[in-house]
Amino acid sequence: MTVDIDMPERFAPDTPLSASKSYIDLKHAATTALPKDVHFTLIEAVAEHVCETLFVSDARVQRVEVRIVKLAIAEQGESIGINMVRHRR
């Protein structure tokens, strides 16, 4: 996943951690934020949920790109899946 956020013009040595996006938030959007009691028929719906989770959790997020590779159908190591890009509306 790639996330574009509004950032300060530059980062100084004393810039607080809150000026950046927490990698834990990214991990959460792709793992524990997925509802356990919902079956996603399409991988696109999983990607959509990840994007929405990131937009809702941080107003600085302007663009999210999610890449999902379906390893189970790869026969010779190819990357078969989708890339989804969403922009904040």
Contact map, one row per residue, 1 for C-alpha under 8 A:
11100000000000000000000000000000000000000000000000000000000000011110000000000000000000000
11110000000000000000000000000000000000000000000000000000000000011100000000000000000000000
11111000000000000000000000000000000000000000000000000000000011111000000000000000000000000
01111100000000000000000000000000000000000000000000000000000011110000000000000000000000000
00111110000000000000100000000000000000000000000000000000000111100000000000000000000000000
00011111000000000000000000000000000000000000000000000000000111000000000000000000000000000
00001111110000000011000000000000000000000000000000000000000100000000000000000000000000000
00000111111000000010000000000000000000000000000000000000000000000000000000000000000000000
00000011111000000000000000000000000000000000000000000000000000000000000000000000000000000
00000011111100000000000000000000000000000000000000000000000000000000000000000000000000000
00000001111111100000000000000000000000000000000000000000000000000000000000000000000000000
00000000011111100000000000000000000000000000000000000000000000000000000000000000000000000
00000000001111100000000000000000000000000000000000000000000000000000000000000000000000000
00000000001111110000000000000000000000000000000000000000000000000000000000000000000000000
00000000001111111010000000000000000000000000000000000000000000000000000000000000000000000
00000000000001111110000000000000000000000000000000000000000000000000000000000000000000000
00000000000000111111010000000000000000000000000000000000000000000000000000000000000000000
00000000000000011111110000000000000000000000000000000000000000000000000000000000000000000
00000011000000111111100000000000000000000000000000000000000000000000000000000000000000000
00000010000000001111110000000000000000000000000000000000000000000000000000000000000000000
00001000000000000111111010000000000000000000000000000000000000000000000000000000000000000
00000000000000001101111111000000000000000000000000000000000000000000000000000000000000000
00000000000000000000111111100000000000000000000000000000000000000000000000000000000000000
00000000000000000000011111110000000000000000000000000000000000000000000000000000000000000
00000000000000000000111111111000000000000000000000000100000000000000000000000000000000000
00000000000000000000011111111100000000000000000000000100000000000000000000000000000000000
00000000000000000000001111111111000000000000000000000000000000000000000000000000000000000
00000000000000000000000111111111100000000000000000000000000000000000000000000000000000000
00000000000000000000000011111111110000000000000001101100000000000000000000000000000000000
00000000000000000000000001111111110000000000000001000000000000000000000000000000000000000
00000000000000000000000000111111110000000000000000000000000000000000000000000000000000000
00000000000000000000000000111111111000000000000000000000000000000000000000000000000000000
00000000000000000000000000011111111000000000000001001000000000000000000000000000000000000
00000000000000000000000000001111111100000000010011000000000000000000000000000000000000000
00000000000000000000000000000001111111000000000000000000000000000000000000000000000000000
00000000000000000000000000000000011111100000000000000000000000000000000000000000000000000
00000000000000000000000000000000001111100000000000000000000000000000000000000000000000000
00000000000000000000000000000000001111110000000000000000000000000000000000000000000000000
00000000000000000000000000000000000111111000000000000000000000000000000000000000000000000
00000000000000000000000000000000000001111110110000000000000000000000000000000000000000000
00000000000000000000000000000000000000111110100000000000000000000000000000000000000000000
00000000000000000000000000000000000000011111110000000000000000000000000000000000000000000
00000000000000000000000000000000000000011111111000000000000000000001000000000000010000000
00000000000000000000000000000000000000000111111100000000000000000000000000000000010100000
00000000000000000000000000000000000000011111111110000000000000000000000000000000000000000
00000000000000000000000000000000010000010111111111000000000000000000000000000000000000000
00000000000000000000000000000000000000000011111111100000000000000111000000000000000100000
00000000000000000000000000000000000000000001111111110000000000000000000000000000000100000
00000000000000000000000000000000010000000000111111111000000000000000000000000000000000000
00000000000000000000000000001100110000000000011111111100000000000100000000000000000000000
00000000000000000000000000001000000000000000001111111110000000011100000000000000000001000
00000000000000000000000000000000000000000000000111111111000000000000000000000000000000000
00000000000000000000000000001000100000000000000011111111100000000000000000000000000000000
00000000000000000000000011001000000000000000000001111111110010010000000000000000000000000
00000000000000000000000000000000000000000000000000111111111011000000000000000000000000010
00000000000000000000000000000000000000000000000000011111111000000000000000000000000000000
00000000000000000000000000000000000000000000000000001111111000000000000000000000000000000
00000000000000000000000000000000000000000000000000000111111110000000000000000000000000000
00000000000000000000000000000000000000000000000000000011111111000000000000000000000000000
00001110000000000000000000000000000000000000000000000000011111000000000000000000000000000
00111100000000000000000000000000000000000000000000000110011111110000000000000000000000010
00111100000000000000000000000000000000000000000000000010001111110000000000000000000000110
00111000000000000000000000000000000000000000000000000000000011111000000000000000000011110
11110000000000000000000000000000000000000000000000100100000011111100000000000000000011100
11100000000000000000000000000000000000000000000000100000000000111110000000000000001111000
11000000000000000000000000000000000000000000001001100000000000011111000000000000001110000
10000000000000000000000000000000000000000000001000000000000000001111100000000000111100000
00000000000000000000000000000000000000000010001000000000000000000111110000000000111000000
00000000000000000000000000000000000000000000000000000000000000000011111000000011110000000
00000000000000000000000000000000000000000000000000000000000000000001111111000011100000000
00000000000000000000000000000000000000000000000000000000000000000000111111000011000000000
00000000000000000000000000000000000000000000000000000000000000000000011111000000000000000
00000000000000000000000000000000000000000000000000000000000000000000011111100001000000000
00000000000000000000000000000000000000000000000000000000000000000000011111111111000000000
00000000000000000000000000000000000000000000000000000000000000000000000011111100000000000
00000000000000000000000000000000000000000000000000000000000000000000000001111100000000000
00000000000000000000000000000000000000000000000000000000000000000000000001111110000000000
00000000000000000000000000000000000000000000000000000000000000000000000001111111000000000
00000000000000000000000000000000000000000000000000000000000000000000111001001111100000000
00000000000000000000000000000000000000000000000000000000000000000000111011000111110000000
00000000000000000000000000000000000000000000000000000000000000000011110000000011111000000
00000000000000000000000000000000000000000011000000000000000000000011100000000001111100000
00000000000000000000000000000000000000000000000000000000000000001111000000000000111110000
00000000000000000000000000000000000000000001001100000000000000001110000000000000011111000
00000000000000000000000000000000000000000000000000000000000000111100000000000000001111100
00000000000000000000000000000000000000000000000000100000000000111000000000000000000111110
00000000000000000000000000000000000000000000000000000000000001110000000000000000000011111
00000000000000000000000000000000000000000000000000000010000011100000000000000000000001111
00000000000000000000000000000000000000000000000000000000000000000000000000000000000000111
